[in-house]
Amino acid sequence: MVHALKYRGWSRIADEMAARMARLDWPRDVLDERAALVPVPLSNKRLKERGYNQSERLAAPLAQHWNIPVWENVLERTRHTQTQTRLTPGDRLRNVSGAFTARQDARDMLRGAHVVVVDDVVTTAATLNACAGALCAGGVRIVSFVTFGRAPALGDRC
């Protein structure tokens, strides 16, 4: 499903994926505090290639299920990065290091907030952690993550 969403243009599958993500159990404090969903931003190059951001496609219906907003313009990718699919865990960290920043004009909105970063799949969490670091530097108090799936990283034991 993730592969079809990202590489085959099946953007409508995101609705069903988000419905499944919405059924996840969360601790009561997260349910009470989460202010918004923040999709992982794509580089302009990747967005042009794909035609849409798969994380945004997941976040929009998920926000409807959870009755919270999507903040699409608070986090930005500062540079294009190579695809993470064939990188080792260490290479993944280096690849996304410094690749995200919280937008200066969003800092007031971010200050003290609990946000949930949305991505399609987690492998090593390098991208999610890079996003979280940028959001925390921008004033966010708590960052939670939600993804549709988890993929094994190179070197994971099966």
C-alpha positions as a Markdown table, in Angstrom:
| # | Residue | x | y | z |
|---|---|---|---|---|
| 1 | Met | 0.0 | 0.0 | 0.0 |
| 2 | Val | 2.8 | 2.4 | 0.9 |
| 3 | His | 4.6 | 1.6 | -2.3 |
| 4 | Ala | 1.5 | 2.2 | -4.4 |
| 5 | Leu | 0.9 | 5.5 | -2.6 |
| 6 | Lys | 4.4 | 6.8 | -3.0 |
| 7 | Tyr | 5.5 | 5.4 | -6.4 |
| 8 | Arg | 2.4 | 4.5 | -8.4 |
| 9 | Gly | 0.3 | 7.6 | -7.9 |
| 10 | Trp | -2.5 | 5.8 | -5.9 |
| 11 | Ser | -3.1 | 8.9 | -3.8 |
| 12 | Arg | -6.7 | 7.9 | -3.1 |
| 13 | Ile | -5.5 | 4.9 | -1.1 |
| 14 | Ala | -4.4 | 7.3 | 1.6 |
| 15 | Asp | -8.0 | 7.6 | 2.9 |
| 16 | Glu | -8.2 | 3.9 | 3.8 |
| 17 | Met | -4.7 | 4.0 | 5.2 |
| 18 | Ala | -5.6 | 7.0 | 7.4 |
| 19 | Ala | -8.7 | 5.3 | 8.6 |
| 20 | Arg | -6.6 | 2.4 | 9.8 |
| 21 | Met | -4.1 | 4.8 | 11.4 |
| 22 | Ala | -7.0 | 6.6 | 13.2 |
| 23 | Arg | -7.8 | 3.4 | 15.1 |
| 24 | Leu | -4.5 | 3.4 | 17.0 |
| 25 | Asp | -4.7 | 3.6 | 20.7 |
| 26 | Trp | -3.1 | 6.6 | 22.3 |
| 27 | Pro | -2.5 | 7.5 | 25.9 |
| 28 | Arg | -5.2 | 9.8 | 27.3 |
| 29 | Asp | -2.7 | 12.8 | 27.7 |
| 30 | Val | -1.9 | 12.6 | 24.0 |
| 31 | Leu | -5.6 | 12.5 | 23.0 |
| 32 | Asp | -6.2 | 15.5 | 25.2 |
| 33 | Glu | -3.1 | 17.6 | 24.3 |
| 34 | Arg | -2.5 | 17.1 | 20.6 |
| 35 | Ala | -3.0 | 20.4 | 18.8 |
| 36 | Ala | -2.4 | 19.4 | 15.2 |
| 37 | Leu | -0.9 | 17.0 | 12.7 |
| 38 | Val | 2.3 | 18.0 | 10.9 |
| 39 | Pro | 3.0 | 16.1 | 7.7 |
| 40 | Val | 6.6 | 15.4 | 6.8 |
| 41 | Pro | 7.4 | 17.9 | 4.0 |
| 42 | Leu | 8.9 | 16.8 | 0.6 |
| 43 | Ser | 11.6 | 18.7 | -1.3 |
| 44 | Asn | 10.3 | 20.7 | -4.2 |
| 45 | Lys | 12.1 | 18.2 | -6.5 |
| 46 | Arg | 10.3 | 15.2 | -5.0 |
| 47 | Leu | 7.0 | 17.0 | -4.9 |
| 48 | Lys | 7.3 | 17.8 | -8.6 |
| 49 | Glu | 8.2 | 14.2 | -9.4 |
| 50 | Arg | 5.4 | 12.7 | -7.4 |
| 51 | Gly | 2.8 | 15.4 | -7.9 |
| 52 | Tyr | 1.7 | 15.2 | -4.2 |
| 53 | Asn | 3.0 | 14.8 | -0.7 |
| 54 | Gln | 2.0 | 11.3 | 0.6 |
| 55 | Ser | 2.3 | 12.5 | 4.2 |
| 56 | Glu | -0.2 | 15.3 | 3.5 |
| 57 | Arg | -2.5 | 12.9 | 1.8 |
| 58 | Leu | -2.5 | 10.8 | 5.0 |
| 59 | Ala | -2.8 | 13.7 | 7.3 |
| 60 | Ala | -5.9 | 15.3 | 5.8 |
| 61 | Pro | -8.3 | 12.3 | 6.3 |
| 62 | Leu | -6.6 | 11.5 | 9.6 |
| 63 | Ala | -7.3 | 15.0 | 10.9 |
| 64 | Gln | -11.0 | 14.5 | 10.0 |
| 65 | His | -11.1 | 11.3 | 12.1 |
| 66 | Trp | -9.4 | 12.9 | 15.0 |
| 67 | Asn | -11.0 | 16.3 | 14.7 |
| 68 | Ile | -7.8 | 18.3 | 14.8 |
| 69 | Pro | -6.2 | 20.5 | 12.2 |
| 70 | Val | -3.3 | 19.8 | 9.8 |
| 71 | Trp | -0.5 | 22.4 | 10.0 |
| 72 | Glu | 1.0 | 21.9 | 6.5 |
| 73 | Asn | 3.1 | 25.1 | 6.5 |
| 74 | Val | 4.9 | 25.0 | 9.9 |
| 75 | Leu | 7.8 | 22.7 | 8.9 |
| 76 | Glu | 9.8 | 22.9 | 5.7 |
| 77 | Arg | 12.5 | 20.9 | 4.1 |
| 78 | Thr | 15.5 | 23.0 | 3.6 |
| 79 | Arg | 17.2 | 20.9 | 1.0 |
| 80 | His | 16.6 | 17.9 | -1.2 |
| 81 | Thr | 17.8 | 14.6 | 0.2 |
| 82 | Gln | 18.4 | 11.3 | -1.5 |
| 83 | Thr | 15.8 | 8.6 | -1.0 |
| 84 | Gln | 16.3 | 6.7 | 2.3 |
| 85 | Thr | 15.3 | 3.3 | 0.9 |
| 86 | Arg | 18.7 | 1.8 | 0.4 |
| 87 | Leu | 20.7 | 3.7 | 3.1 |
| 88 | Thr | 22.1 | 2.2 | 6.2 |
| 89 | Pro | 20.9 | 3.6 | 9.5 |
| 90 | Gly | 24.0 | 5.8 | 9.9 |
| 91 | Asp | 23.6 | 7.1 | 6.3 |
| 92 | Arg | 20.0 | 7.9 | 6.9 |
| 93 | Leu | 20.9 | 10.1 | 9.9 |
| 94 | Arg | 23.4 | 12.0 | 7.9 |
| 95 | Asn | 21.1 | 12.3 | 4.9 |
| 96 | Val | 18.4 | 14.1 | 6.8 |
| 97 | Ser | 20.6 | 16.0 | 9.3 |
| 98 | Gly | 19.6 | 19.6 | 9.1 |
| 99 | Ala | 17.2 | 19.0 | 6.3 |
| 100 | Phe | 14.2 | 20.4 | 8.1 |
| 101 | Thr | 13.4 | 23.7 | 9.9 |
| 102 | Ala | 10.4 | 25.2 | 11.6 |
| 103 | Arg | 9.2 | 28.2 | 9.7 |
| 104 | Gln | 9.9 | 31.5 | 11.3 |
| 105 | Asp | 6.4 | 32.8 | 10.7 |
| 106 | Ala | 4.9 | 29.7 | 12.5 |
| 107 | Arg | 6.9 | 30.0 | 15.7 |
| 108 | Asp | 4.0 | 31.7 | 17.7 |
| 109 | Met | 1.6 | 28.9 | 16.7 |
| 110 | Leu | 4.2 | 26.2 | 17.5 |
| 111 | Arg | 5.2 | 27.6 | 20.9 |
| 112 | Gly | 4.2 | 25.1 | 23.6 |
| 113 | Ala | 2.2 | 22.9 | 21.3 |
| 114 | His | 1.9 | 19.1 | 21.2 |
| 115 | Val | 2.0 | 18.1 | 17.5 |
| 116 | Val | 1.8 | 14.7 | 15.8 |
| 117 | Val | 4.2 | 14.3 | 12.9 |
| 118 | Val | 2.6 | 12.2 | 10.1 |
| 119 | Asp | 4.6 | 10.0 | 7.7 |
| 120 | Asp | 3.8 | 6.9 | 5.6 |
| 121 | Val | 6.4 | 4.6 | 7.0 |
| 122 | Val | 9.1 | 4.5 | 9.7 |
| 123 | Thr | 12.3 | 2.5 | 9.3 |
| 124 | Thr | 15.0 | 4.0 | 11.6 |
| 125 | Ala | 13.0 | 7.1 | 12.5 |
| 126 | Ala | 15.8 | 9.3 | 11.2 |
| 127 | Thr | 13.4 | 11.5 | 9.2 |
| 128 | Leu | 10.8 | 11.7 | 12.0 |
| 129 | Asn | 13.5 | 12.6 | 14.6 |
| 130 | Ala | 15.0 | 15.3 | 12.3 |
| 131 | Cys | 11.5 | 16.7 | 12.0 |
| 132 | Ala | 11.0 | 16.6 | 15.7 |
| 133 | Gly | 14.3 | 18.3 | 16.3 |
| 134 | Ala | 13.3 | 21.2 | 14.0 |
| 135 | Leu | 9.9 | 21.5 | 15.5 |
| 136 | Cys | 11.3 | 21.5 | 19.1 |
| 137 | Ala | 13.8 | 24.2 | 18.0 |
| 138 | Gly | 10.8 | 26.1 | 16.7 |
| 139 | Gly | 9.1 | 26.0 | 20.1 |
| 140 | Val | 7.0 | 22.8 | 20.2 |
| 141 | Arg | 6.8 | 21.3 | 23.6 |
| 142 | Ile | 5.9 | 17.7 | 22.7 |
| 143 | Val | 6.2 | 15.7 | 19.4 |
| 144 | Ser | 4.4 | 12.4 | 18.8 |
| 145 | Phe | 4.6 | 10.4 | 15.6 |
| 146 | Val | 2.2 | 8.4 | 13.6 |
| 147 | Thr | 2.9 | 6.3 | 10.5 |
| 148 | Phe | 1.0 | 3.7 | 8.5 |
| 149 | Gly | 3.8 | 1.1 | 8.7 |
| 150 | Arg | 7.2 | 0.1 | 9.8 |
| 151 | Ala | 9.8 | -1.2 | 7.4 |
| 152 | Pro | 12.9 | -3.1 | 8.4 |
| 153 | Ala | 16.1 | -1.2 | 8.2 |
| 154 | Leu | 19.2 | -2.6 | 6.6 |
| 155 | Gly | 20.9 | -4.7 | 9.2 |
| 156 | Asp | 17.7 | -5.4 | 11.2 |
| 157 | Arg | 17.3 | -8.9 | 12.4 |
| 158 | Cys | 14.3 | -10.6 | 11.0 |
